[in-house]
Amino acid sequence: MSQRVPLRQIAHARSGDKGNRSNLAIFAYEPEHYEILRQQITAERLKDTFGGVLRGPVKRYELPSLHGLNFVMDQALEGGVNESLNLDGHGKSWSAMVLALEVDLNFSE
């Protein structure tokens, strides 16, 4: 039986920015949930889900010893804090948006 839950139930995240680039780190609360992050939270999924605002490439870095993932997202802030009319020109809301994604707790590939 499969159980889908918001990512925030098994992980926490932190995001920031530099210019028009945003950085997002996601860490599993428990080491056993790292594989769920690794399999289900991909650069492609972020592009598919947030493609309207993620206009550039998304690169994922795995941090297995920290049970986390780090994403670097280019062209993710509508020009950056000095150019954007976006309310979140600093990219701080990326962590909240990603933690709302659902994951399958019984996922295996």
C-alpha positions in Angstrom: 0.0 0.0 0.0 1.3 3.4 -1.0 1.2 6.5 1.2 1.6 10.0 -0.2 2.6 12.8 2.1 3.9 16.3 1.7 7.7 16.4 1.6 7.7 18.6 4.7 6.7 15.5 6.8 10.0 13.8 6.1 12.4 16.7 5.3 13.3 20.3 5.9 14.7 22.8 3.4 16.6 26.0 3.2 16.9 28.3 0.2 18.7 31.5 -0.7 19.8 33.5 -3.7 22.6 35.3 -5.5 21.6 37.4 -8.5 19.2 35.4 -10.7 20.3 32.1 -9.2 18.6 30.3 -6.3 20.0 27.6 -4.2 17.8 25.1 -2.4 18.9 22.4 0.0 16.6 19.6 1.2 17.6 17.3 4.1 15.8 14.2 5.3 14.9 14.3 9.0 15.7 10.5 9.2 18.5 8.9 7.2 16.2 6.2 5.9 14.2 8.8 4.0 17.2 10.0 2.0 16.6 7.4 -0.7 13.0 8.8 -1.1 14.4 12.3 -1.6 17.1 10.9 -4.0 14.6 9.0 -6.1 11.6 11.4 -6.1 13.0 15.0 -5.9 14.8 15.4 -9.1 15.9 18.4 -11.2 13.4 17.2 -13.8 10.6 17.1 -11.4 11.3 20.7 -10.2 11.4 21.9 -13.8 8.1 20.1 -14.6 6.4 21.4 -11.5 7.8 25.0 -11.4 8.7 25.5 -15.1 6.8 28.8 -15.2 9.3 30.4 -12.9 12.3 28.1 -13.4 13.4 29.4 -16.7 17.0 28.2 -16.7 18.8 24.9 -16.0 18.5 23.1 -12.6 21.4 21.2 -11.3 21.2 18.7 -8.5 24.0 17.7 -6.1 23.7 14.7 -3.8 24.9 15.0 -0.3 24.6 11.4 1.0 26.6 11.9 4.2 24.2 14.7 5.2 21.1 12.8 3.8 20.3 15.7 1.6 20.2 17.2 -1.9 21.3 20.6 -3.1 19.7 22.3 -6.2 21.2 25.2 -8.0 18.5 26.9 -10.2 19.5 29.4 -12.8 17.1 32.1 -14.1 14.9 31.3 -11.1 14.3 34.8 -9.8 13.0 36.9 -12.7 16.3 38.7 -13.0 17.1 38.8 -9.3 16.3 41.1 -6.4 17.3 44.3 -8.2 15.3 43.6 -11.4 12.3 41.6 -10.4 8.8 42.8 -9.6 8.2 39.4 -7.9 7.3 39.6 -4.2 10.0 37.1 -3.5 12.9 38.4 -5.5 15.3 36.8 -2.9 14.2 33.2 -3.5 13.3 32.5 0.1 10.0 30.9 -0.8 11.5 28.1 -2.8 11.9 25.9 0.3 8.2 26.3 1.2 7.1 25.6 -2.3 9.2 22.4 -2.7 8.2 21.1 0.8 4.6 21.1 -0.4 5.4 18.5 -3.1 4.0 15.1 -2.3 6.2 12.0 -2.1 5.4 8.4 -2.0 6.7 6.8 1.2 6.7 3.3 -0.2 8.5 4.3 -3.5 11.2 2.0 -4.8 12.6 1.9 -8.3 
